[in-house]
Amino acid sequence: MRVLIVEDETYAQLELKRLLTEIDHDFEVMDCLDSVESVVHWFNSKPLPDLIFLDIQLSDGLSFEIFNQVTINTPVIFTTAFDEYALQAFKVNSIDYLLKPIKQEELEAAIVKYQSVVADKPQANKSLSKIQIEELLNIYKPTFKSRFLVKSGDQINYVEAKEVAYFIAEDNEVLLVSNKNKRYVVDYTVSQLEGMLDPHLFYRATRSLLVSLGAIKKISKYFNSRLHLELNPPTDEQVLVSRVKVSEFLEWIDK
């Protein structure tokens, strides 16, 4: 079976490939992609896979955007870090979804479901229609995380999400930086946090930084059509919004 993995975390890509190999050595992973743009380009130039494992939030936007740009006559198993109760409706519109971290028994069950529901049907019946994608977008209303447990020495406390200035990845760990410039290590990746927090209030400005709206002190134009962000509390290194994300970032600011 030819499989395409769409996931913006290298570790998650490798882990899914490992699990697929343990389940069945006949799986052929055609490619591992990490963005909406790369998937659109791939489908305009490559043969179709038999099955797609599709992360919901990619490095440049929601994966649902892919279906608005290219026609994909391939079944999809969604992967996500979101709370399972907010995603129950996805089961009606896709083959299945897998909640991260992916467990082998759940992956096996999803493969069995794919084989029983889709594999023996004509190709024409395998695609997700545009109407189904619009329904997915309409029901995409996850419950956002409101607070985080943090440790300071022997004490355990919590920080409200509204008190967070930003999350930043540094030296193989992710830090929660509060509005008062207190720093705590959290047991999440930046991608996982991106899925947990209200996207109206938090934005992934770079691969390593998830910033709250209230922490942005100043926005300036920068070399090569990028934007420079001055944050409060300040970061150790400058924060630059890439040229391809400038339009999306400004739309987020203007909501």
TORTISE-239579 format. One record per residue (C-alpha): residue in three letters; y, z, x. Coordinates in pm, 1 decimal, padded with zeros to 6 digits, always signed. Example, Ala and Ser with C-alpha at 12.3 -4.5 7.8 and 13.67 -1.06 7.14 Angstrom:
residues 2
(atom ALA; (-00450.0; +00780.0; +01230.0))
(atom SER; (-00106.0; +00714.0; +01367.0))
***
This chain:
residues 255
(atom MET; (+00000.0; +00000.0; +00000.0))
(atom ARG; (+00340.5; -00098.2; +00135.2))
(atom VAL; (+00594.1; +00183.5; +00108.9))
(atom LEU; (+00968.3; +00200.3; +00167.6))
(atom ILE; (+01123.3; +00539.6; +00245.8))
(atom VAL; (+01492.5; +00589.2; +00170.5))
(atom GLU; (+01604.7; +00924.3; +00311.2))
(atom ASP; (+01908.6; +01020.8; +00519.2))
(atom GLU; (+01742.7; +01304.7; +00712.7))
(atom THR; (+01526.1; +01199.7; +01007.1))
(atom TYR; (+01305.5; +01508.3; +00978.9))
(atom ALA; (+01242.0; +01442.9; +00608.5))
(atom GLN; (+01151.0; +01080.6; +00687.9))
(atom LEU; (+00898.5; +01189.1; +00950.5))
(atom GLU; (+00752.4; +01459.9; +00728.4))
(atom LEU; (+00700.7; +01220.4; +00436.7))
(atom LYS; (+00534.9; +00967.0; +00668.6))
(atom ARG; (+00305.3; +01240.8; +00799.7))
(atom LEU; (+00206.0; +01350.7; +00449.8))
(atom LEU; (+00137.4; +00993.6; +00340.3))
(atom THR; (-00085.3; +00940.5; +00644.1))
(atom GLU; (-00282.2; +01255.1; +00565.1))
(atom ILE; (-00334.2; +01140.0; +00207.5))
(atom ASP; (-00435.1; +00782.2; +00285.5))
(atom HIS; (-00429.6; +00590.1; +00613.8))
(atom ASP; (-00386.7; +00264.4; +00420.3))
(atom PHE; (-00020.8; +00341.2; +00351.5))
(atom GLU; (+00206.3; +00104.1; +00541.9))
(atom VAL; (+00561.2; +00234.5; +00580.6))
(atom MET; (+00766.1; -00084.0; +00595.2))
(atom ASP; (+01090.8; +00087.2; +00690.2))
(atom CYS; (+01293.7; +00410.1; +00671.8))
(atom LEU; (+01651.1; +00363.6; +00550.9))
(atom ASP; (+01930.3; +00619.5; +00514.0))
(atom SER; (+02213.0; +00467.4; +00307.8))
(atom VAL; (+02296.3; +00265.7; -00002.5))
(atom GLU; (+02439.6; -00009.3; +00216.5))
(atom SER; (+02127.8; -00040.3; +00432.7))
(atom VAL; (+01897.7; -00056.2; +00128.9))
(atom VAL; (+02104.4; -00328.6; -00037.2))
(atom HIS; (+02098.0; -00530.3; +00285.0))
(atom TRP; (+01723.9; -00472.2; +00324.2))
(atom PHE; (+01638.3; -00597.9; -00024.7))
(atom ASN; (+01848.5; -00909.2; +00026.1))
(atom SER; (+01640.5; -01011.6; +00326.7))
(atom LYS; (+01296.8; -00842.1; +00315.7))
(atom PRO; (+00983.2; -00866.8; +00098.2))
(atom LEU; (+00941.0; -00611.1; -00178.6))
(atom PRO; (+00737.1; -00295.6; -00113.5))
(atom ASP; (+00478.9; -00167.1; -00359.9))
(atom LEU; (+00648.6; +00171.6; -00393.7))
(atom ILE; (+00981.9; +00327.8; -00298.8))
(atom PHE; (+01042.5; +00693.9; -00214.3))
(atom LEU; (+01410.2; +00730.7; -00291.8))
(atom ASP; (+01630.9; +01027.2; -00204.3))
(atom ILE; (+01904.5; +01082.8; -00461.6))
(atom GLN; (+02194.1; +01160.6; -00230.2))
(atom LEU; (+02226.7; +00933.9; +00071.9))
(atom SER; (+02477.4; +00928.4; +00355.1))
(atom ASP; (+02715.7; +00697.2; +00165.3))
(atom GLY; (+02661.1; +00786.8; -00199.1))
(atom LEU; (+02409.6; +00827.8; -00482.0))
(atom SER; (+02104.1; +00605.2; -00456.0))
(atom PHE; (+02149.7; +00495.4; -00818.0))
(atom GLU; (+02428.8; +00271.2; -00690.9))
(atom ILE; (+02163.1; +00051.6; -00527.8))
(atom PHE; (+02036.6; -00070.1; -00864.2))
(atom ASN; (+02383.3; -00189.6; -00960.6))
(atom GLN; (+02396.6; -00417.5; -00655.9))
(atom VAL; (+02045.2; -00561.7; -00625.3))
(atom THR; (+01750.3; -00621.9; -00857.8))
(atom ILE; (+01451.4; -00416.0; -00748.3))
(atom ASN; (+01123.9; -00486.8; -00927.8))
(atom THR; (+00950.0; -00194.3; -00763.7))
(atom PRO; (+00851.5; +00149.7; -00898.2))
(atom VAL; (+01035.4; +00451.0; -00762.7))
(atom ILE; (+00944.6; +00810.2; -00686.8))
(atom PHE; (+01265.0; +01008.4; -00649.3))
(atom THR; (+01293.5; +01282.8; -00389.2))
(atom THR; (+01560.4; +01548.8; -00419.5))
(atom ALA; (+01676.8; +01892.4; -00313.1))
(atom PHE; (+01814.6; +01964.3; -00660.8))
(atom ASP; (+01681.3; +02228.1; -00895.3))
(atom GLU; (+01377.3; +02098.7; -01085.1))
(atom TYR; (+01505.5; +02208.6; -01426.7))
(atom ALA; (+01807.8; +01983.9; -01395.4))
(atom LEU; (+01581.1; +01687.7; -01325.0))
(atom GLN; (+01315.0; +01705.3; -01592.6))
(atom ALA; (+01459.4; +01399.5; -01766.3))
(atom PHE; (+01390.2; +01187.7; -01459.3))
(atom LYS; (+01021.4; +01191.2; -01544.7))
(atom VAL; (+01093.5; +00973.7; -01847.1))
(atom ASN; (+01271.9; +00705.8; -01647.8))
(atom SER; (+01086.3; +00688.3; -01316.6))
(atom ILE; (+00732.5; +00726.3; -01189.8))
(atom ASP; (+00801.9; +01083.2; -01080.1))
(atom TYR; (+01022.6; +01300.6; -00864.2))
(atom LEU; (+00941.7; +01530.4; -00576.8))
(atom LEU; (+01141.6; +01843.4; -00509.1))
(atom LYS; (+01214.6; +01908.8; -00141.5))
(atom PRO; (+01054.3; +02042.3; +00067.6))
(atom ILE; (+00777.5; +01807.0; -00043.5))
(atom LYS; (+00433.6; +01964.2; -00085.2))
(atom GLN; (+00122.6; +01760.3; -00015.5))
(atom GLU; (-00045.6; +01838.2; -00348.2))
(atom GLU; (+00265.8; +01728.3; -00539.8))
(atom LEU; (+00286.1; +01409.9; -00335.9))
(atom GLU; (-00079.3; +01338.1; -00408.3))
(atom ALA; (-00019.9; +01391.9; -00781.0))
(atom ALA; (+00275.4; +01151.5; -00773.0))
(atom ILE; (+00063.2; +00886.4; -00600.3))
(atom VAL; (-00211.4; +00928.8; -00860.8))
(atom LYS; (+00048.7; +00893.7; -01135.3))
(atom TYR; (+00180.9; +00578.1; -00972.5))
(atom GLN; (-00166.9; +00429.6; -00950.7))
(atom SER; (-00259.1; +00515.2; -01308.8))
(atom VAL; (+00067.9; +00420.9; -01475.9))
(atom VAL; (+00197.4; +00129.9; -01271.5))
(atom ALA; (-00043.2; -00016.4; -01016.4))
(atom ASP; (-00256.0; -00210.8; -01264.2))
(atom LYS; (+00034.0; -00342.7; -01471.4))
(atom PRO; (+00208.8; -00678.0; -01427.1))
(atom GLN; (+00493.6; -00677.0; -01177.4))
(atom ALA; (+00742.2; -00753.9; -01454.0))
(atom ASN; (+00675.5; -00412.8; -01608.0))
(atom LYS; (+00738.1; -00214.9; -01289.9))
(atom SER; (+01114.8; -00236.3; -01259.2))
(atom LEU; (+01370.4; +00019.0; -01366.1))
(atom SER; (+01607.1; -00156.5; -01605.2))
(atom LYS; (+01984.0; -00132.4; -01580.6))
(atom ILE; (+01982.4; +00064.1; -01906.7))
(atom GLN; (+01741.9; +00315.9; -01754.8))
(atom ILE; (+01963.2; +00352.0; -01448.8))
(atom GLU; (+02265.0; +00415.7; -01671.0))
(atom GLU; (+02062.2; +00680.5; -01854.6))
(atom LEU; (+01978.5; +00840.9; -01520.1))
(atom LEU; (+02345.5; +00853.0; -01431.3))
(atom ASN; (+02433.4; +01003.9; -01769.1))
(atom ILE; (+02173.3; +01280.9; -01744.7))
(atom TYR; (+02253.5; +01361.3; -01381.8))
(atom LYS; (+02405.0; +01702.6; -01452.9))
(atom PRO; (+02254.0; +01950.2; -01206.7))
(atom THR; (+02327.2; +02320.9; -01208.2))
(atom PHE; (+02542.8; +02388.7; -00904.3))
(atom LYS; (+02497.8; +02682.8; -00673.2))
(atom SER; (+02758.5; +02953.1; -00730.4))
(atom ARG; (+02691.7; +03192.5; -00440.1))
(atom PHE; (+02508.7; +03223.1; -00108.5))
(atom LEU; (+02324.0; +03518.3; +00041.3))
(atom VAL; (+02447.2; +03591.9; +00393.2))
(atom LYS; (+02347.4; +03839.5; +00663.3))
(atom SER; (+02571.6; +04041.5; +00890.6))
(atom GLY; (+02371.5; +04263.4; +01122.9))
(atom ASP; (+02142.0; +04471.8; +00902.8))
(atom GLN; (+02350.2; +04409.3; +00590.8))
(atom ILE; (+02285.5; +04144.3; +00327.0))
(atom ASN; (+02577.8; +04026.6; +00118.9))
(atom TYR; (+02684.0; +03718.1; -00070.1))
(atom VAL; (+02970.0; +03468.4; -00060.4))
(atom GLU; (+03089.2; +03294.5; -00375.0))
(atom ALA; (+03091.6; +02914.9; -00350.6))
(atom LYS; (+03462.2; +02917.8; -00439.5))
(atom GLU; (+03524.1; +03130.3; -00127.2))
(atom VAL; (+03364.4; +02874.2; +00106.1))
(atom ALA; (+03598.9; +02658.6; +00315.1))
(atom TYR; (+03324.8; +02438.4; +00458.5))
(atom PHE; (+02970.5; +02415.6; +00590.5))
(atom ILE; (+02928.5; +02273.0; +00939.1))
(atom ALA; (+02625.5; +02190.5; +01154.2))
(atom GLU; (+02655.4; +02323.3; +01508.8))
(atom ASP; (+02391.7; +02374.4; +01779.6))
(atom ASN; (+02090.6; +02316.7; +01552.5))
(atom GLU; (+02212.6; +02551.8; +01279.3))
(atom VAL; (+02438.6; +02527.3; +00977.2))
(atom LEU; (+02729.8; +02767.3; +00937.2))
(atom LEU; (+02907.2; +02877.3; +00622.6))
(atom VAL; (+03275.3; +02924.5; +00706.2))
(atom SER; (+03468.4; +03121.7; +00446.3))
(atom ASN; (+03832.8; +03086.3; +00350.1))
(atom LYS; (+03893.5; +03400.2; +00560.1))
(atom ASN; (+03727.8; +03232.4; +00861.0))
(atom LYS; (+03414.0; +03444.7; +00849.4))
(atom ARG; (+03109.0; +03255.7; +00975.2))
(atom TYR; (+02750.1; +03295.9; +00860.7))
(atom VAL; (+02430.6; +03105.4; +00938.2))
(atom VAL; (+02263.4; +02961.9; +00626.1))
(atom ASP; (+01906.0; +02836.4; +00588.5))
(atom TYR; (+01996.0; +02494.3; +00450.9))
(atom THR; (+02071.5; +02154.8; +00596.3))
(atom VAL; (+02403.7; +01988.2; +00522.4))
(atom SER; (+02222.9; +01733.1; +00302.7))
(atom GLN; (+02056.5; +02009.0; +00100.5))
(atom LEU; (+02389.1; +02185.7; +00053.3))
(atom GLU; (+02549.2; +01861.1; -00058.7))
(atom GLY; (+02303.7; +01849.1; -00346.3))
(atom MET; (+02357.5; +02213.2; -00442.4))
(atom LEU; (+02736.0; +02214.5; -00470.1))
(atom ASP; (+02976.8; +02069.0; -00724.8))
(atom PRO; (+03075.5; +01724.7; -00588.2))
(atom HIS; (+03417.9; +01761.2; -00748.8))
(atom LEU; (+03488.7; +02056.4; -00518.2))
(atom PHE; (+03291.9; +01970.7; -00201.9))
(atom TYR; (+03275.9; +01645.9; -00005.2))
(atom ARG; (+03061.5; +01542.2; +00289.3))
(atom ALA; (+03338.3; +01424.1; +00517.7))
(atom THR; (+03101.4; +01363.5; +00811.5))
(atom ARG; (+02727.4; +01391.6; +00868.6))
(atom SER; (+02778.4; +01745.9; +00997.6))
(atom LEU; (+03058.0; +01870.3; +00769.7))
(atom LEU; (+03068.9; +01951.0; +00398.5))
(atom VAL; (+03424.4; +02053.5; +00312.4))
(atom SER; (+03581.1; +02212.7; +00006.6))
(atom LEU; (+03890.8; +02063.0; -00146.3))
(atom GLY; (+04091.1; +02381.2; -00091.8))
(atom ALA; (+04023.3; +02382.2; +00282.5))
(atom ILE; (+04195.2; +02047.4; +00343.7))
(atom LYS; (+04538.1; +02129.8; +00480.9))
(atom LYS; (+04654.1; +01786.3; +00593.5))
(atom ILE; (+04531.4; +01423.7; +00580.9))
(atom SER; (+04661.3; +01172.6; +00836.1))
(atom LYS; (+04592.1; +00808.5; +00913.7))
(atom TYR; (+04397.7; +00760.7; +01235.1))
(atom PHE; (+04293.7; +00484.6; +01474.4))
(atom ASN; (+04058.3; +00212.2; +01343.6))
(atom SER; (+04141.6; +00272.7; +00975.0))
(atom ARG; (+03996.8; +00624.9; +00976.3))
(atom LEU; (+04146.5; +00945.9; +00842.8))
(atom HIS; (+04205.5; +01268.3; +01032.8))
(atom LEU; (+04158.5; +01593.8; +00840.3))
(atom GLU; (+04326.7; +01917.3; +00937.1))
(atom LEU; (+04136.1; +02208.4; +00785.7))
(atom ASN; (+04210.9; +02571.6; +00719.8))
(atom PRO; (+04039.4; +02752.3; +00886.1))
(atom PRO; (+04053.8; +02498.9; +01169.6))
(atom THR; (+03742.9; +02345.7; +01324.5))
(atom ASP; (+03671.8; +02341.8; +01697.5))
(atom GLU; (+03658.3; +01960.6; +01700.3))
(atom GLN; (+03865.6; +01707.3; +01510.4))
(atom VAL; (+03735.0; +01586.6; +01174.8))
(atom LEU; (+03746.4; +01210.5; +01121.5))
(atom VAL; (+03651.5; +01034.5; +00799.1))
(atom SER; (+03490.2; +00702.4; +00891.4))
(atom ARG; (+03644.5; +00374.1; +00781.7))
(atom VAL; (+03360.6; +00299.4; +00537.0))
(atom LYS; (+03408.8; +00635.3; +00362.4))
(atom VAL; (+03789.3; +00634.5; +00340.0))
(atom SER; (+03804.2; +00472.0; -00003.6))
(atom GLU; (+03541.1; +00706.3; -00149.1))
(atom PHE; (+03711.1; +01009.4; +00005.5))
(atom LEU; (+04052.2; +00918.9; -00136.5))
(atom GLU; (+03896.1; +00865.1; -00479.9))
(atom TRP; (+03743.1; +01211.2; -00452.9))
(atom ILE; (+04080.2; +01361.7; -00364.5))
(atom ASP; (+04241.4; +01181.8; -00658.2))
(atom LYS; (+03993.6; +01301.4; -00924.2))
***
